[in-house]
Amino acid sequence: MRITPDQMVAIRAGVSQLAGDDARVWLFGSRVHDEARGGDVDLLVEMDVAVTEPALLSARLASRVSRAMYGRKVDVLIKALNLKLLPIHFIALAEGIRL
């Protein structure tokens, strides 16, 4: 996994603050592969509640994590009760690492 312990703490803290303490977060994509180089940070945030403004939540989380990772591009995917599941959700859960 190609994030530092401090970055992992920052990601979890940001998710907890913006999505709640019960939200779970997975790192997926190229950052889970130690042999890969570069790449953005792909996160899946899973919540057991409905989200009224998923785009706003995603943008806020991405911005906060990006700042913690010195401007690295961050993509945040939201999985919530009221949102449609897409194939990328299943890929993220199957291949991701829970932080």
Contacts in CASP RR format, 6 or more apart in sequence:
PFRMAT RR
TARGET T0000
AUTHOR 0000-0000-0000
METHOD contacts of the structure
MODEL  1
MRITPDQMVAIRAGVSQLAGDDARVWLFGSRVHDEARGGDVDLLVEMDVA
VTEPALLSARLASRVSRAMYGRKVDVLIKALNLKLLPIHFIALAEGIRL
1 27 0 8 1.000
1 31 0 8 1.000
1 32 0 8 1.000
1 34 0 8 1.000
1 97 0 8 1.000
2 30 0 8 1.000
2 31 0 8 1.000
2 32 0 8 1.000
2 33 0 8 1.000
2 34 0 8 1.000
2 36 0 8 1.000
2 38 0 8 1.000
3 11 0 8 1.000
3 27 0 8 1.000
3 31 0 8 1.000
3 41 0 8 1.000
3 69 0 8 1.000
6 68 0 8 1.000
7 68 0 8 1.000
7 69 0 8 1.000
8 99 0 8 1.000
10 64 0 8 1.000
10 65 0 8 1.000
10 68 0 8 1.000
10 69 0 8 1.000
11 25 0 8 1.000
11 27 0 8 1.000
11 43 0 8 1.000
11 65 0 8 1.000
11 68 0 8 1.000
11 99 0 8 1.000
12 25 0 8 1.000
12 99 0 8 1.000
14 61 0 8 1.000
14 64 0 8 1.000
14 65 0 8 1.000
15 23 0 8 1.000
15 25 0 8 1.000
15 43 0 8 1.000
15 45 0 8 1.000
15 61 0 8 1.000
16 23 0 8 1.000
17 64 0 8 1.000
18 57 0 8 1.000
18 60 0 8 1.000
18 61 0 8 1.000
18 64 0 8 1.000
19 45 0 8 1.000
19 47 0 8 1.000
19 57 0 8 1.000
19 61 0 8 1.000
20 47 0 8 1.000
22 47 0 8 1.000
22 48 0 8 1.000
22 49 0 8 1.000
23 45 0 8 1.000
23 46 0 8 1.000
23 47 0 8 1.000
24 45 0 8 1.000
24 46 0 8 1.000
24 47 0 8 1.000
24 98 0 8 1.000
25 43 0 8 1.000
25 44 0 8 1.000
25 45 0 8 1.000
25 46 0 8 1.000
25 98 0 8 1.000
25 99 0 8 1.000
26 43 0 8 1.000
26 44 0 8 1.000
26 46 0 8 1.000
26 92 0 8 1.000
26 93 0 8 1.000
26 96 0 8 1.000
26 97 0 8 1.000
26 98 0 8 1.000
26 99 0 8 1.000
27 41 0 8 1.000
27 42 0 8 1.000
27 43 0 8 1.000
27 96 0 8 1.000
27 97 0 8 1.000
27 99 0 8 1.000
28 42 0 8 1.000
28 43 0 8 1.000
28 44 0 8 1.000
28 91 0 8 1.000
28 92 0 8 1.000
28 95 0 8 1.000
28 96 0 8 1.000
28 97 0 8 1.000
29 42 0 8 1.000
29 92 0 8 1.000
29 95 0 8 1.000
29 96 0 8 1.000
30 36 0 8 1.000
30 38 0 8 1.000
30 39 0 8 1.000
30 40 0 8 1.000
30 42 0 8 1.000
31 39 0 8 1.000
31 40 0 8 1.000
31 41 0 8 1.000
31 42 0 8 1.000
32 95 0 8 1.000
32 96 0 8 1.000
32 97 0 8 1.000
39 72 0 8 1.000
39 73 0 8 1.000
40 72 0 8 1.000
40 73 0 8 1.000
40 74 0 8 1.000
40 75 0 8 1.000
41 65 0 8 1.000
41 66 0 8 1.000
41 69 0 8 1.000
41 72 0 8 1.000
41 73 0 8 1.000
41 74 0 8 1.000
41 75 0 8 1.000
42 74 0 8 1.000
42 75 0 8 1.000
42 77 0 8 1.000
42 92 0 8 1.000
43 61 0 8 1.000
43 65 0 8 1.000
43 74 0 8 1.000
43 75 0 8 1.000
43 76 0 8 1.000
43 77 0 8 1.000
44 76 0 8 1.000
44 77 0 8 1.000
44 78 0 8 1.000
44 79 0 8 1.000
44 89 0 8 1.000
44 92 0 8 1.000
44 93 0 8 1.000
44 96 0 8 1.000
45 57 0 8 1.000
45 58 0 8 1.000
45 61 0 8 1.000
45 76 0 8 1.000
45 77 0 8 1.000
45 78 0 8 1.000
45 79 0 8 1.000
46 79 0 8 1.000
46 80 0 8 1.000
46 93 0 8 1.000
47 78 0 8 1.000
47 79 0 8 1.000
47 80 0 8 1.000
47 81 0 8 1.000
48 81 0 8 1.000
49 80 0 8 1.000
49 81 0 8 1.000
50 80 0 8 1.000
50 81 0 8 1.000
50 82 0 8 1.000
51 57 0 8 1.000
51 78 0 8 1.000
51 80 0 8 1.000
51 82 0 8 1.000
51 83 0 8 1.000
54 78 0 8 1.000
54 80 0 8 1.000
54 83 0 8 1.000
57 76 0 8 1.000
57 78 0 8 1.000
58 76 0 8 1.000
58 77 0 8 1.000
58 78 0 8 1.000
59 76 0 8 1.000
61 74 0 8 1.000
61 76 0 8 1.000
62 74 0 8 1.000
62 75 0 8 1.000
62 76 0 8 1.000
63 74 0 8 1.000
65 74 0 8 1.000
65 76 0 8 1.000
66 72 0 8 1.000
66 73 0 8 1.000
66 74 0 8 1.000
77 88 0 8 1.000
77 89 0 8 1.000
77 92 0 8 1.000
79 85 0 8 1.000
79 89 0 8 1.000
79 93 0 8 1.000
END
